[in-house]
Amino acid sequence: MPTSSPASVLIVDDDPRNRKLIETLLRVDGFEVKSADSGAAALAAVAAELPDLILLDLMMPDMDGFEVVRRLKADPAANRVPIVMVTALDDSASRARLAAAGVERVLVKPVDRWQLKALMAELLGLE
């Protein structure tokens, strides 16, 4: 009986503790996880292998999450990959700007395991 491969997720965050926490939560649930510590590293990772979903930190040095989203949405190969912005910003202006940029969902830090799990299931069509 064929088995489907696990969904792949790219985690992008300049804080190694945040990356490790989310990596651990996702691996426990059976996801294939890769991570990047900057916007430039994220773009390189996506160019090398397209993930099924991207969890992207908004506030990063050099290239913030808005710029990463802008570049990904301009890339015909990557523009359909769902992007979830992971951020401490939770005001209506930030949410409106994120939605206009093409971000599918916002996950507020600190990340809640059950909220993350439900969001992943919804965006990836999992049960």
KOLNU-163154 format. One record per residue: y, x, z of N, C-alpha, C in turn. Coordinates in steps of 0.2 Angstrom, whole numbers. Each point is the difference from the previous one (the first is absolute). Layout:
N
   n.Y   n.X   n.Z  ca.Y  ca.X  ca.Z   c.Y   c.X   c.Z
     Y     X     Z     Y     X     Z     Y     X     Z
...
end
This chain:
127
   n.Y   n.X   n.Z  ca.Y  ca.X  ca.Z   c.Y   c.X   c.Z
    -6     4     0     6    -4     0     6     4     0
     5     0    -5     6     4     0     4    -1     6
     3     5     2     5    -1     5     7     2    -2
     5    -4     2     7     2    -3     3     5     4
     4     4    -3     3     6     4     6    -3     4
     1     4     6     5    -3     4     7     1    -3
     5    -5     2     6     1    -3     4     6     2
     4     3    -4     3     6     2     7    -1     2
     3     3     5     6    -1     2     4     7     1
     6     0    -2     4     6     1     5    -1     5
     0     4     5     5    -1     6     5     6    -1
     6    -3     0     6     5    -1     4     0     6
     1     5     4     4     0     6     1     8     2
     6     1     1     2     7     2    -2     2     7
    -2    -5     4    -2     1     7    -8     0     0
    -3     6     2    -7     1     0    -3    -5     5
     3    -2     5    -3    -4     5    -1    -7    -3
     5    -2    -3     0    -7    -4    -6     0    -5
     0     5    -4    -5     1    -5    -7    -1     3
    -1     4     5    -7     1     3    -2    -7     3
     5    -3     4    -2    -7     2    -2    -5    -5
     4     0    -5    -2    -5    -6    -6     2    -3
    -1     6    -1    -6     3    -3    -6    -2     4
     0     1     6    -5    -2     5    -2    -7    -1
     5    -5     1    -1    -7     0    -3    -2    -7
     2     3    -5    -3    -2    -7    -7     3    -1
    -1     6     2    -7     2    -1    -5    -3     4
     2    -3     6    -5    -4     4    -1    -6    -4
     4    -3    -4    -1    -6    -3    -3     2    -7
    -2     6    -2    -3     2    -6     4     1    -6
     6     1     1     4     2    -6     0     8    -1
     1     1    -7     0     7    -2     8     2     1
     1     5     4     7     1     2     2     7    -2
     6     1    -3     3     6    -2     7    -1     3
     3     6     1     7     0     3     5     5    -3
     6    -1     1     5     4    -3     6     1     5
     3     5     1     5     1     5     7     0    -2
     1    -2    -7     7     0    -3     0    -5    -6
     5    -2    -2     1    -4    -6    -3     4    -6
     2     6    -1    -2     4    -6    -8     1     1
    -3     1     5    -7     1     1    -3    -7    -2
     3    -5     2    -3    -7    -2     0    -1    -7
     5     2    -4     1    -1    -7    -6     4    -3
    -1     6     2    -5     5    -2    -7    -3     1
    -1    -3     6    -7    -3     1    -1    -6    -4
     5    -4    -1    -1    -6    -5    -1     2    -7
     3     5    -2    -1     3    -7    -7     3    -1
    -3     3     6    -6     3     0    -6    -6     0
     1    -5     4    -5    -5     1     4    -6     2
    -1    -5    -4     4    -7     2    -4    -3     6
     4    -1     5    -3    -4     6     0    -8    -1
    -4    -3     4     0    -7    -1     6    -3     4
     3     3     5     5    -2     4     4     6     3
     7    -1     1     3     6     3     4    -3     6
    -1     4     6     4    -2     6     5     6     0
     6    -2     0     6     5    -1     5    -1     5
     2     6     4     5     0     5     7     0    -4
     4    -4     3     7    -1    -3     4     7     1
     1     2     6     4     5     2    -3     7     0
     1     4    -5    -3     6    -1     6     5    -3
    -1     6     2     5     5    -2    -1     1    -8
     5     3    -3     0     2    -7    -1    -6    -5
    -5    -4     1     0    -6    -5    -3    -6     5
     5    -5     0    -2    -6     5    -5    -5    -4
    -2    -4     4    -5    -5    -3     3    -4    -6
     6    -2     0     3    -3    -5     0     3    -7
     1     7     1     0     4    -7    -8     1    -2
    -4     0     5    -7     1    -2    -2    -7    -4
     2    -6     3    -2    -6    -3     3    -1    -7
     7     2     0     3     0    -7    -4     4    -5
    -2     6     2    -4     4    -5    -7    -3    -2
    -3    -2     5    -7    -3    -1     1    -6    -4
     5    -5     1     1    -6    -4     2     2    -7
     3     6    -2     2     2    -6    -6     3    -4
    -6     1     3    -5     4    -3    -5    -6    -2
    -2     0    -6    -4    -5    -3    -7     0     3
    -2     6     2    -7     1     3     0    -3     7
     5     1     3     0    -2     8     4    -6     2
     3    -3    -5     5    -6     2    -4    -6     3
    -6     0    -1    -4    -6     2    -3     1     7
     0     6     3    -3     2     6     4    -4     6
    -3    -4     4     4    -3     5     3     6     5
     6    -1     2     3     4     5     2    -4     6
    -2     3     6     2    -3     6     4     5     4
     6    -2     1     5     5     4    -1    -1     7
    -1     6     3    -1     1     7     6     3     3
     3    -4     4     7     2     3     1    -3     7
     5     3     3     3    -3     6     5    -5    -1
     3     0    -6     6    -4    -2    -3    -7    -1
     3    -5     3    -3    -7    -1     6    -5     0
     5     2    -4     6    -5     0    -1    -3    -7
     4    -6    -1    -1    -3    -6     3     3    -6
     5     4     1     3     4    -5    -5     5    -3
    -3     4     5    -5     5    -3    -6    -4    -3
    -2    -5     3    -6    -4    -4     2    -2    -7
     6    -3     0     3    -2    -7     0     6    -5
     2     6     2     1     5    -4    -7     3    -2
    -5     0     5    -7     2    -2    -3    -5    -5
     1    -7     1    -3    -5    -4     3     1    -7
     6     2    -1     4     1    -6    -3     6    -4
    -2     5     4    -3     6    -2    -7    -1    -3
    -3    -5     2    -7    -1    -2    -5     1     5
     2     0     6    -5     1     6    -3    -6     1
    -7     0     0    -4    -6     1     1    -3     7
    -1     4     5     1    -2     7     3     6     4
     2    -2     7     3     4     4    -5     0     7
    -2     6     2    -3     0     6     4     4     5
     1    -3     6     5     3     5    -4     5     4
     4     5     2    -3     5     4     2    -2     7
    -4     1     5    -7     3     0    -5    -5    -3
    -4     3    -4    -5    -4    -4    -5    -3     4
    -1    -6    -1    -5    -4     4    -6     0    -4
    -6     2     3    -6     0    -4    -2    -6    -3
     1    -6     3    -3    -6    -3     5    -3    -5
     6     2     0     5    -2    -5    -1     4    -6
    -2     7     1    -1     4    -5    -7    -2    -4
    -5    -2     4    -6    -2    -3     1    -7    -4
     4    -5     2     1    -6    -3     4     1    -7
     5     5     1     4     2    -6    -4     3    -5
    -5     4     1    -4     4    -4    -5    -5    -4
    -3    -5     4    -4    -5    -3     3    -4    -5
     6    -2     2     4    -4    -4     2     3    -7
     3     6     1     2     3    -6    -5     3    -5
    -6     2     3    -6     2    -4    -5    -5    -1
     1    -6     2    -4    -6    -2    -7     1     4
     0     3     6    -6     1     4    -1    -6     5
    -6    -1     2    -1    -5     5     1     3     7
end
